[in-house]
């Protein structure tokens, strides 16, 4: 599709230049993992789909402190076959994080959260997710358990948006036993998001990785997320959380996961929302540069 040209309407995609190895404020990297997903998915196609729709957006923001043009941004491309060699993926992510203030990883299924967390050597985890992700084995339902069993205290994990009827009682008990700080979907209805985020930061502390599992959203806005359910958070809410994450100096990395772009609606609403999550995070980052 050929997009119209307007010299006064810079497309957001033009900010994401090929990475030349220099240190940048924000660095995008694709982690197209899908092989260990519990349900079949083509989530490996999603990083490039998100990049493509960045061209649908421009740069203006209602917050007067935001200026995306002052943020140095680059795109490191996709990690090749992250499912095949997780250790190699972790090494590449570690190198990418050393070159950026904020690393933004595009999944891929939720299994990448383990690789990204390990790669950036984070010390705390905040998840925006309907699910606890504490299953046994190595799959897209187990990254949080794997992170904790690799040495992170469960008391340094905050899970925002955990949904009713989306977890078994056994995994709820496991989260409690690990000491995970849970802020349920229901708890979000009566509190300002800024208060929720402040609470999460106080628990997590420093060197935080944030997992944006897009199935935390209402199914109507993320139809390409197979595990999303009616009643999840709104598109506006996840955008606000992304801005707050980018704005937080202790957040060093984030991921966007669980989208299968091949089953999105004709209007591409899921991947377009994912692109906005990226832009909101960069907008938040711009306020602290």
SELUMDREN-116944 format. One record per residue: residue in three letters; x, y, z of N, C-alpha, C in turn. Coordinates in steps of 0.2 Angstrom, whole numbers, padded with zeros to 4 digits, always signed. Example, Ala and Ser with C-alpha at 12.3 -4.5 7.8 and 13.67 -1.06 7.14 Angstrom:
BEGIN
ALA+0066-0028+0039+0062-0022+0039+0066-0016+0039/SER+0064-0011+0035+0068-0005+0036+0064+0000+0039/
END
This chain:
BEGIN
UNK+0004-0006+0000+0000+0000+0000+0004+0006+0000/UNK+0003+0011-0005+0007+0017-0005+0003+0022-0001/UNK+0007+0025+0004+0005+0030+0008+0006+0037+0006/UNK+0001+0042+0007+0002+0048+0004+0008+0052+0007/UNK+0011+0056+0003+0017+0060+0006+0015+0067+0008/UNK+0017+0069+0013+0016+0076+0016+0022+0078+0019/UNK+0026+0083+0017+0032+0085+0020+0031+0088+0027/UNK+0025+0090+0029+0024+0092+0036+0021+0087+0040/UNK+0021+0081+0038+0018+0075+0042+0023+0070+0042/UNK+0028+0070+0047+0033+0065+0047+0030+0059+0050/UNK+0031+0053+0047+0029+0047+0049+0033+0044+0055/UNK+0030+0041+0060+0034+0039+0066+0039+0034+0064/UNK+0038+0030+0059+0043+0025+0057+0049+0028+0055/UNK+0049+0034+0053+0056+0037+0050+0061+0038+0056/UNK+0058+0038+0062+0063+0039+0068+0067+0032+0069/UNK+0065+0027+0067+0068+0020+0069+0073+0018+0063/UNK+0079+0021+0064+0084+0020+0059+0088+0014+0061/UNK+0091+0011+0056+0095+0005+0057+0100+0006+0062/UNK+0101+0001+0066+0106+0003+0072+0113+0002+0069/UNK+0117+0007+0070+0124+0007+0068+0129+0005+0073/UNK+0126+0003+0079+0131+0001+0085+0132+0006+0090/UNK+0130+0012+0088+0131+0018+0093+0126+0017+0099/UNK+0127+0020+0104+0123+0020+0110+0117+0025+0108/UNK+0111+0023+0110+0105+0027+0108+0100+0027+0114/UNK+0095+0031+0114+0090+0032+0120+0086+0026+0120/UNK+0083+0024+0114+0078+0019+0113+0080+0014+0108/UNK+0080+0008+0109+0082+0003+0104+0077-0003+0103/UNK+0075-0004+0097+0070-0009+0095+0074-0015+0093/UNK+0071-0021+0096+0074-0027+0093+0068-0032+0093/UNK+0068-0036+0087+0063-0041+0087+0065-0048+0089/UNK+0061-0051+0093+0062-0058+0096+0057-0062+0094/UNK+0057-0065+0087+0051-0068+0084+0051-0076+0086/UNK+0049-0077+0093+0049-0084+0095+0041-0086+0095/UNK+0040-0092+0093+0034-0095+0093+0033-0102+0094/UNK+0039-0106+0094+0039-0113+0094+0036-0116+0100/UNK+0037-0113+0106+0035-0116+0112+0028-0114+0114/UNK+0025-0111+0110+0018-0108+0112+0014-0114+0114/UNK+0010-0114+0119+0005-0119+0121+0000-0120+0115/UNK-0003-0115+0112-0007-0115+0107-0004-0113+0100/UNK-0005-0116+0095-0002-0114+0088-0002-0106+0087/UNK+0003-0103+0085+0003-0096+0084+0008-0095+0078/UNK+0007-0089+0075+0012-0086+0070+0015-0080+0073/UNK+0016-0080+0079+0018-0074+0083+0025-0072+0080/UNK+0029-0076+0077+0035-0074+0074+0035-0069+0068/UNK+0029-0069+0066+0028-0064+0060+0026-0057+0063/UNK+0025-0056+0069+0022-0050+0072+0027-0044+0072/UNK+0034-0045+0074+0038-0039+0074+0038-0035+0068/UNK+0039-0038+0062+0039-0035+0056+0032-0031+0055/UNK+0027-0035+0057+0020-0032+0056+0019-0025+0060/UNK+0022-0025+0066+0022-0019+0070+0026-0014+0067/UNK+0032-0015+0065+0036-0010+0062+0032-0007+0056/UNK+0029-0011+0052+0025-0008+0046+0020-0003+0048/UNK+0016-0004+0053+0011+0000+0055+0013+0006+0058/UNK+0020+0007+0060+0022+0013+0063+0022+0019+0058/UNK+0021+0017+0052+0021+0022+0047+0014+0025+0047/UNK+0009+0022+0050+0002+0025+0051+0002+0031+0055/UNK+0007+0032+0059+0007+0037+0065+0012+0043+0064/UNK+0011+0049+0067+0015+0054+0066+0018+0056+0074/UNK+0020+0062+0075+0024+0063+0081+0021+0067+0086/UNK+0016+0071+0085+0013+0076+0090+0010+0072+0096/UNK+0010+0075+0102+0008+0072+0108+0005+0077+0112/UNK-0001+0076+0116-0004+0081+0120+0000+0083+0126/UNK+0005+0079+0128+0009+0081+0133+0014+0086+0131/UNK+0014+0092+0133+0019+0097+0131+0026+0096+0132/UNK+0028+0091+0137+0035+0089+0138+0037+0084+0133/UNK+0033+0081+0129+0035+0076+0125+0038+0079+0118/UNK+0044+0076+0116+0046+0078+0110+0050+0072+0107/UNK+0047+0068+0103+0050+0062+0100+0056+0063+0096/UNK+0057+0069+0093+0062+0071+0089+0069+0072+0093/UNK+0068+0073+0099+0075+0073+0103+0077+0067+0106/UNK+0073+0061+0105+0075+0055+0107+0079+0051+0101/UNK+0085+0049+0103+0089+0045+0098+0086+0038+0098/UNK+0084+0035+0092+0080+0029+0092+0083+0025+0086/UNK+0084+0018+0087+0086+0014+0082+0083+0007+0082/UNK+0084+0004+0077+0081-0003+0076+0086-0008+0075/UNK+0087-0013+0079+0092-0018+0078+0090-0024+0074/UNK+0084-0024+0071+0082-0029+0067+0080-0035+0072/UNK+0079-0041+0069+0076-0047+0072+0082-0052+0074/UNK+0081-0055+0080+0086-0060+0081+0084-0066+0077/UNK+0088-0070+0074+0087-0075+0070+0086-0082+0074/UNK+0080-0085+0073+0079-0091+0077+0080-0091+0084/UNK+0076-0087+0088+0077-0087+0095+0075-0093+0099/UNK+0070-0097+0095+0068-0103+0098+0073-0108+0098/UNK+0077-0108+0093+0082-0113+0092+0088-0113+0098/UNK+0090-0107+0099+0096-0106+0103+0094-0100+0108/UNK+0091-0102+0114+0089-0096+0118+0096-0093+0121/UNK+0101-0097+0123+0107-0094+0125+0110-0088+0121/UNK+0110-0090+0114+0112-0085+0109+0108-0079+0109/UNK+0101-0080+0110+0097-0074+0110+0098-0070+0116/UNK+0099-0073+0122+0100-0069+0128+0107-0065+0127/UNK+0112-0068+0124+0118-0064+0123+0117-0058+0118/UNK+0113-0059+0113+0112-0053+0108+0108-0048+0112/UNK+0103-0050+0116+0099-0045+0120+0103-0041+0125/UNK+0108-0045+0128+0113-0041+0133+0117-0036+0129/UNK+0119-0038+0123+0123-0033+0119+0119-0027+0117/UNK+0112-0028+0115+0108-0023+0113+0106-0018+0119/UNK+0105-0021+0125+0104-0017+0131+0109-0012+0133/UNK+0115-0015+0132+0121-0011+0133+0122-0005+0129/UNK+0118-0005+0123+0119+0001+0119+0113+0006+0119/UNK+0108+0005+0124+0102+0009+0125+0100+0010+0132/UNK+0097+0016+0132+0094+0018+0139+0087+0014+0140/UNK+0083+0012+0135+0077+0008+0135+0077+0003+0129/UNK+0077-0003+0131+0077-0008+0125+0070-0010+0125/UNK+0067-0010+0119+0060-0012+0117+0060-0019+0113/UNK+0058-0024+0116+0058-0031+0112+0052-0032+0110/UNK+0051-0034+0103+0045-0036+0100+0044-0043+0099/UNK+0039-0046+0102+0038-0054+0101+0033-0054+0096/UNK+0033-0060+0094+0034-0066+0098+0029-0068+0103/UNK+0030-0074+0105+0025-0076+0111+0029-0074+0117/UNK+0025-0075+0123+0027-0073+0130+0033-0077+0132/UNK+0036-0082+0129+0042-0085+0131+0048-0080+0131/UNK+0047-0075+0127+0053-0071+0126+0054-0067+0132/UNK+0049-0066+0137+0050-0062+0143+0056-0065+0147/UNK+0057-0071+0147+0063-0074+0151+0069-0072+0147/UNK+0070-0073+0141+0076-0071+0137+0078-0064+0138/UNK+0073-0060+0137+0074-0052+0138+0076-0051+0145/UNK+0072-0053+0150+0074-0052+0157+0081-0054+0158/UNK+0083-0060+0156+0090-0063+0157+0095-0059+0154/UNK+0093-0057+0148+0098-0053+0144+0100-0046+0146/UNK+0095-0043+0149+0096-0036+0151+0098-0036+0158/UNK+0098-0042+0161+0101-0043+0168+0096-0038+0173/UNK+0090-0039+0172+0085-0035+0176+0085-0037+0183/UNK+0083-0033+0188+0082-0035+0195+0075-0035+0198/UNK+0071-0034+0193+0064-0034+0195+0059-0034+0189/UNK+0053-0036+0190+0049-0038+0184+0042-0035+0186/UNK+0039-0031+0181+0032-0029+0181+0029-0032+0175/UNK+0023-0036+0176+0020-0038+0170+0013-0035+0169/UNK+0011-0033+0163+0004-0031+0162+0001-0038+0158/UNK-0003-0042+0161-0004-0048+0159-0011-0051+0162/UNK-0015-0054+0159-0021-0057+0162-0019-0064+0166/UNK-0013-0066+0164-0011-0073+0167-0005-0072+0171/UNK-0004-0077+0176+0002-0077+0180+0008-0080+0177/UNK+0007-0084+0171+0013-0087+0168+0018-0090+0172/UNK+0015-0095+0176+0019-0099+0181+0018-0106+0180/UNK+0017-0108+0174+0016-0115+0172+0023-0118+0172/UNK+0022-0125+0172+0028-0129+0172+0031-0130+0165/UNK+0037-0132+0164+0040-0132+0157+0043-0126+0154/UNK+0044-0126+0148+0047-0120+0144+0042-0119+0139/UNK+0038-0113+0140+0033-0112+0135+0031-0104+0136/UNK+0026-0102+0132+0024-0095+0133+0020-0094+0140/UNK+0018-0099+0143+0015-0099+0150+0019-0100+0156/UNK+0026-0100+0155+0030-0101+0160+0036-0096+0162/UNK+0036-0090+0158+0042-0086+0159+0043-0083+0166/UNK+0037-0082+0170+0038-0079+0176+0041-0084+0181/UNK+0038-0090+0181+0041-0095+0185+0048-0096+0183/UNK+0050-0097+0177+0057-0098+0175+0062-0092+0178/UNK+0059-0086+0178+0063-0080+0180+0064-0081+0188/UNK+0059-0083+0191+0059-0083+0199+0064-0089+0200/UNK+0063-0095+0197+0067-0101+0198+0075-0100+0196/UNK+0076-0094+0192+0083-0093+0190+0086-0088+0195/UNK+0082-0086+0201+0085-0082+0206+0082-0076+0208/UNK+0077-0073+0204+0073-0067+0206+0068-0069+0212/UNK+0068-0065+0217+0063-0066+0222+0057-0064+0220/UNK+0052-0068+0221+0045-0067+0219+0042-0060+0222/UNK+0045-0058+0227+0044-0051+0230+0046-0045+0226/UNK+0050-0047+0221+0052-0041+0216+0048-0042+0209/UNK+0042-0046+0210+0038-0046+0204+0031-0043+0205/UNK+0029-0039+0201+0022-0036+0201+0018-0038+0195/UNK+0012-0040+0196+0008-0042+0191+0002-0038+0191/UNK+0001-0034+0185-0005-0030+0185-0010-0032+0179/UNK-0016-0033+0181-0021-0034+0176-0023-0042+0176/UNK-0021-0045+0181-0023-0053+0182-0030-0053+0182/UNK-0033-0057+0177-0040-0058+0176-0044-0063+0179/UNK-0050-0062+0181-0054-0068+0184-0055-0073+0178/UNK-0055-0079+0180-0057-0085+0176-0051-0086+0170/UNK-0046-0083+0171-0040-0084+0167-0034-0088+0170/UNK-0035-0090+0176-0030-0093+0179-0033-0099+0184/UNK-0029-0104+0185-0032-0109+0189-0031-0108+0196/UNK-0035-0110+0201-0033-0109+0208-0026-0112+0210/UNK-0024-0117+0207-0017-0119+0208-0011-0114+0207/UNK-0012-0111+0201-0007-0106+0199-0008-0099+0203/UNK-0014-0098+0205-0015-0092+0210-0012-0094+0216/UNK-0012-0100+0219-0009-0102+0225-0001-0101+0224/UNK+0001-0103+0218+0009-0103+0217+0011-0096+0217/UNK+0007-0091+0214+0009-0084+0214+0009-0082+0221/UNK+0005-0084+0225+0005-0082+0232+0011-0085+0236/UNK+0012-0091+0235+0018-0094+0238+0025-0091+0236/UNK+0025-0089+0230+0031-0085+0227+0032-0078+0230/UNK+0026-0076+0233+0026-0069+0236+0025-0063+0231/UNK+0022-0065+0225+0021-0060+0220+0016-0055+0222/UNK+0017-0049+0220+0013-0044+0222+0008-0043+0216/UNK+0001-0045+0217-0004-0045+0212-0009-0039+0212/UNK-0010-0036+0207-0015-0030+0206-0019-0033+0201/UNK-0025-0035+0203-0030-0038+0198-0033-0033+0194/UNK-0036-0036+0189-0040-0032+0184-0045-0028+0188/UNK-0049-0031+0192-0054-0028+0196-0051-0022+0200/UNK-0045-0023+0203-0042-0017+0207-0041-0011+0202/UNK-0040-0012+0196-0039-0006+0192-0045-0002+0190/UNK-0051-0004+0192-0057+0000+0190-0058+0006+0195/UNK-0056+0006+0201-0057+0011+0206-0051+0015+0208/UNK-0046+0014+0204-0040+0018+0206-0037+0021+0200/UNK-0034+0027+0201-0030+0030+0195-0024+0026+0193/UNK-0023+0026+0187-0018+0021+0184-0011+0024+0187/UNK-0010+0030+0188-0004+0033+0191-0003+0030+0198/UNK-0008+0029+0202-0007+0026+0208-0005+0019+0208/UNK-0008+0015+0203-0006+0008+0202+0001+0008+0200/UNK+0003+0012+0196+0010+0012+0193+0015+0014+0199/UNK+0013+0019+0203+0018+0021+0208+0018+0015+0213/UNK+0013+0011+0215+0013+0006+0219+0018+0000+0216/UNK+0017-0001+0210+0021-0006+0206+0029-0004+0207/UNK+0030+0002+0206+0037+0004+0206+0040+0004+0213/UNK+0036+0005+0218+0039+0005+0225+0040-0003+0227/UNK+0036-0007+0224+0038-0014+0225+0044-0017+0221/UNK+0044-0015+0215+0049-0018+0211+0056-0015+0212/UNK+0057-0008+0213+0063-0005+0214+0067-0003+0208/UNK+0073-0006+0207+0077-0004+0202+0078-0009+0196/UNK+0081-0007+0190+0082-0011+0185+0076-0016+0183/UNK+0071-0012+0181+0065-0016+0180+0064-0017+0173/UNK+0061-0024+0171+0059-0025+0165+0051-0026+0165/UNK+0048-0023+0160+0041-0023+0160+0038-0027+0154/UNK+0034-0032+0155+0031-0036+0150+0024-0034+0149/UNK+0023-0032+0142+0017-0030+0140+0014-0036+0136/UNK+0011-0040+0140+0007-0046+0136+0001-0043+0134/UNK+0000-0042+0128-0006-0038+0125-0013-0042+0127/UNK-0013-0048+0129-0019-0051+0130-0022-0049+0137/UNK-0018-0044+0140-0021-0041+0146-0027-0036+0144/UNK-0027-0034+0138-0032-0030+0135-0039-0033+0134/UNK-0044-0029+0133-0051-0032+0131-0050-0035+0124/UNK-0053-0041+0123-0053-0044+0117-0055-0040+0111/UNK-0059-0035+0112-0062-0031+0106-0056-0027+0103/UNK-0051-0025+0107-0046-0021+0105-0040-0025+0103/UNK-0039-0031+0105-0034-0036+0103-0036-0042+0100/UNK-0040-0042+0095-0043-0049+0092-0037-0053+0090/UNK-0031-0051+0089-0026-0055+0087-0022-0058+0093/UNK-0024-0058+0099-0022-0061+0105-0026-0067+0106/UNK-0024-0073+0105-0029-0078+0106-0031-0079+0113/UNK-0027-0077+0118-0029-0078+0125-0033-0072+0128/UNK-0034-0067+0124-0038-0061+0127-0045-0063+0128/UNK-0048-0060+0134-0055-0061+0135-0059-0055+0136/UNK-0065-0055+0135-0069-0049+0136-0068-0046+0143/UNK-0068-0040+0144-0067-0037+0151-0060-0035+0153/UNK-0055-0036+0148-0048-0034+0150-0048-0026+0150/UNK-0041-0024+0151-0040-0017+0151-0041-0014+0144/UNK-0043-0007+0144-0044-0004+0137-0038-0002+0134/UNK-0038+0000+0127-0033+0002+0123-0030+0008+0126/UNK-0034+0013+0129-0031+0019+0132-0027+0017+0138/UNK-0030+0012+0142-0026+0011+0148-0019+0008+0147/UNK-0019+0003+0142-0012+0000+0141-0007+0006+0138/UNK-0010+0010+0134-0006+0016+0132-0003+0020+0137/UNK-0008+0022+0142-0005+0025+0148+0000+0022+0152/UNK-0001+0015+0153+0004+0011+0156+0011+0012+0152/UNK+0011+0011+0146+0017+0012+0142+0020+0018+0143/UNK+0016+0024+0143+0019+0030+0144+0023+0031+0151/UNK+0019+0028+0156+0022+0028+0163+0029+0024+0163/UNK+0029+0018+0159+0035+0014+0159+0040+0018+0156/UNK+0039+0021+0151+0045+0025+0147+0047+0031+0151/UNK+0043+0033+0155+0044+0039+0160+0048+0037+0166/UNK+0048+0031+0168+0051+0029+0174+0059+0027+0173/UNK+0063+0031+0177+0070+0030+0176+0073+0023+0178/UNK+0069+0019+0182+0071+0013+0184+0069+0007+0179/UNK+0065+0009+0174+0063+0004+0169+0069+0004+0163/UNK+0072-0002+0162+0077-0002+0157+0075-0006+0151/UNK+0070-0010+0151+0068-0013+0146+0060-0015+0146/UNK+0058-0017+0140+0051-0019+0140+0050-0024+0134/UNK+0045-0028+0134+0043-0032+0129+0036-0031+0127/UNK+0034-0033+0121+0027-0033+0118+0026-0040+0115/UNK+0021-0044+0118+0020-0051+0116+0013-0053+0115/UNK+0013-0059+0113+0007-0063+0112+0002-0061+0107/UNK+0004-0058+0102+0000-0056+0096+0002-0060+0090/UNK-0003-0063+0087-0002-0066+0081-0005-0062+0075/UNK+0000-0058+0072-0002-0053+0067-0006-0056+0061/UNK-0005-0063+0060-0008-0066+0054-0016-0067+0055/UNK-0018-0066+0061-0026-0067+0062-0029-0060+0064/UNK-0025-0055+0063-0028-0048+0065-0034-0047+0061/UNK-0038-0042+0063-0043-0039+0059-0041-0035+0053/UNK-0045-0034+0048-0043-0031+0042-0040-0024+0043/UNK-0043-0021+0049-0040-0014+0051-0034-0014+0055/UNK-0031-0020+0056-0025-0021+0060-0025-0018+0067/UNK-0031-0019+0070-0031-0015+0076-0027-0017+0082/UNK-0025-0024+0082-0020-0026+0087-0013-0024+0086/UNK-0011-0024+0080-0004-0022+0079-0003-0015+0079/UNK-0009-0011+0077-0009-0004+0077-0008-0002+0085/UNK-0012-0005+0089-0011-0004+0096-0004-0005+0099/UNK-0001-0011+0097+0006-0012+0099+0010-0007+0097/UNK+0010-0004+0091+0014+0001+0088+0013+0007+0093/UNK+0007+0009+0095+0006+0014+0099+0009+0013+0106/UNK+0009+0007+0109+0013+0005+0115+0020+0007+0114/UNK+0023+0006+0109+0030+0008+0107+0030+0016+0108/UNK+0026+0019+0104+0027+0026+0103+0025+0030+0110/UNK+0021+0027+0114+0019+0030+0121+0025+0029+0125/UNK+0029+0023+0125+0034+0022+0129+0040+0027+0127/UNK+0041+0028+0121+0046+0033+0118+0044+0040+0120/UNK+0038+0041+0120+0035+0048+0122+0037+0049+0130/UNK+0035+0044+0134+0037+0044+0141+0045+0045+0142/UNK+0049+0041+0138+0056+0042+0139+0058+0049+0137/UNK+0055+0052+0132+0057+0059+0130+0057+0064+0136/UNK+0052+0063+0140+0051+0068+0146+0057+0067+0151/UNK+0061+0062+0151+0067+0061+0156+0073+0062+0152/UNK+0074+0064+0146+0080+0065+0143+0082+0073+0143/
END
